[in-house]
Structures are given as C-alpha cells and as structure tokens.
C-alpha cells in the first residue's frame, strides 16, 4: 500500500507535464519531412514536406510542373528538367508559396525552344507555352539556368518580398534563323523577366534573348541590379497600359550589349489613368546599341509616332554613378517622345553620358538638368 502511494506521488507530476505539452499532429510531423520528386507523380506527396529535393527528369505531357508549397519550404534542384515538345498554352513550371528558398544548384530547365521557334513568338504560328516559368513566391529563387524558352521566360508576381539572384537565361540559339522562320531570327518575344509586382530584387543574373531583358508592366519597389543583358531589346518599363502605376524603380549597375536599345520606357498611346514616377538609373553601361541608347516613348506600339497623354511621367532620373551609353553610328543616343504635358517636373540627368550616333530626338520634353538634349 505504501509502495503504491509512492508510485502515485512519483508519477502524477509526470502525467501533469505530459498533459501540458500540446500533442503534435501527423500533419505537423509531415511538414518536417523531406520529399523527393523524380516525376510529376511524386509532386502531390512531396509538397506535404518543407524540404523537397528534385531529381532530373523530363515532363513529357501537357501538364504544368506545379509546386504549391507550404510556408518555409526549401527546394533543391539536383538535376536538369526538360519538357516535351508539345504545343499548348503552358506554363511549363509554376511555383507558389511564402518564405520559400529555391536553390537551383546550377541545374537547368530546358524549354525546348527550337521546336516552337518560328520567328513569330507569341504573335502567331504554333502555340507556345508561355510564360515558361511562373514565379509566385516570397523568399529567394537562385542559382538556376533556363534554356531555350518557347516564348516569354519568367513571369514574376510575388506575394511578398522576393530576391531572384544568380539566374542564367540563355535563348541565344534563337538568334539564328531556322526552317520555320523565313530567314529571320527564330526566337521572338523571349522576354527575360516580365514583372507586375512589388518588393522585388533581381540581381547578378544574365539574359541572352530576342526581346526585353526586363519588362516592368506595373508595380513598385523594384530593384534590377548587377545584371547582364545581351542580344535583345534592353531594360524596359512598359508597355504601360491604362490604370497602371509604376513607382520607386532602381535600375543600377547593369551591362547591356548588342541590344536594340539599352534603357526604355514605353507607354501605350491610348492608355489613360496611369503614372510612372521615381525611376532611377545609376551606373549602367550600354554598348553596341543598334537603334537607341535611351528611348522614352509615349506612342507605343508605334515608335516615335503621335504620343498619348494618358500616362503621366515624372522623376525619371539618371543620377549617382555615371550611366555610359554608346550607340552605333546609325542609332540615336536619346529619343524622348512625350505627349503634351505628360512628362512633368524637372528630371535630373547629371549622371548620363552618351556617345556615337545621330542627333538626339525630343518632343514635348520636360525640364532636363545636367544633360543637354
């Protein structure tokens, strides 16, 4: 009897302690597991874990490789991913979630571009999966290669702060004509990064393509820094359509080579109710530019046509470290084509240095300080 009483006295505190500790559900333990993806069949079970390892494989049918991830998931790409040559709308790959870390480990996504490239891009011809890569995460996406996108490469619409770093987009094979492109470059509309978002950094990446390196269609607090753009249409804001706002954009320390232009703002001639403001260019270098160095044009889709007045541009500045822009002999260093009263305020262009080419073009220009148009 005394011994039994002793056991009760000894065990009771332990039972009370156990009752005070919340039970862990099976789902909580599942979130701490590691999932492995070696085919699309593995995705459903793997995304129940917060560590996911992806082995190399080929997606051979018309289905998006879609990762809808738990908060805080880390994804490791441990092999190359290829996609079958199939005509459909896409996207080929999509990732979504909050506080995600995606490490490509230098591996690649291959979109099979030569099968689709016909010189028409998204304007016609064979249906091309686009965008190839749809990024809808906050966190970090890094150290990844994307090769031969059928048309537009990345679409970014992050739900919270996101840093994209160490990305290589290589569509350079599309510079050459093929049997479907009637003598013109086979790749077309192969944008690097299409962005409609806020709180985004894209840095230390390389884009080789036949269209915009970066295209910001709307959004704020976007930094594009330390990147290399070659072969395409340069770094763009726009085209800007109706009821869009772009603000607080920093384009810094980028190298743009052999593009149609280095830096461009393009707004739709018929757009209304939109604003573009607080755009800062600093420390960018452009060489081998075929048509323009800087192109700010409110007549899109025509170039240097009749500009619209429905998009208000202000505080477009070249300041800080010098932006050095060198154009081909037949090109125009700066073309500024504003609708009447649509480009407002005083713009600081004290850190812009241009060379080569033809005389600058200007229409309805705002007050420019530090640079002579």
CORPEFEN-V536380 format. One record per run of one state. SS is the DSSP state (H for helix, E for strand, L for the rest). FROM is the first residue (numbers start at 1). LEN is the number of residues. If there is no record, write none. Layout:
{{SS | FROM | LEN} {SS | FROM | LEN}}
This chain:
{{L | 1 | 1} {H | 2 | 19} {L | 21 | 5} {H | 26 | 6} {L | 32 | 2} {E | 34 | 4} {L | 38 | 2} {H | 40 | 7} {L | 47 | 4} {E | 51 | 4} {L | 55 | 2} {E | 57 | 3} {L | 60 | 5} {E | 65 | 4} {L | 69 | 5} {E | 74 | 4} {L | 78 | 3} {E | 81 | 3} {L | 84 | 9} {E | 93 | 11} {L | 104 | 4} {E | 108 | 3} {L | 111 | 2} {H | 113 | 4} {L | 117 | 4} {H | 121 | 3} {L | 124 | 9} {E | 133 | 15} {L | 148 | 6} {E | 154 | 3} {L | 157 | 5} {E | 162 | 9} {L | 171 | 1} {H | 172 | 4} {L | 176 | 17} {E | 193 | 11} {L | 204 | 2} {E | 206 | 3} {L | 209 | 5} {E | 214 | 12} {L | 226 | 2} {E | 228 | 3} {L | 231 | 4} {E | 235 | 6} {L | 241 | 4} {E | 245 | 8} {L | 253 | 2} {E | 255 | 3} {L | 258 | 5} {E | 263 | 6} {L | 269 | 5} {E | 274 | 9} {L | 283 | 2} {E | 285 | 5} {L | 290 | 2} {E | 292 | 9} {L | 301 | 10} {E | 311 | 8} {L | 319 | 4} {E | 323 | 5} {L | 328 | 4} {E | 332 | 6} {L | 338 | 5} {E | 343 | 2} {L | 345 | 1} {E | 346 | 3} {L | 349 | 3} {E | 352 | 4} {L | 356 | 2} {E | 358 | 1} {L | 359 | 2} {E | 361 | 3} {L | 364 | 3} {E | 367 | 3} {L | 370 | 4}}
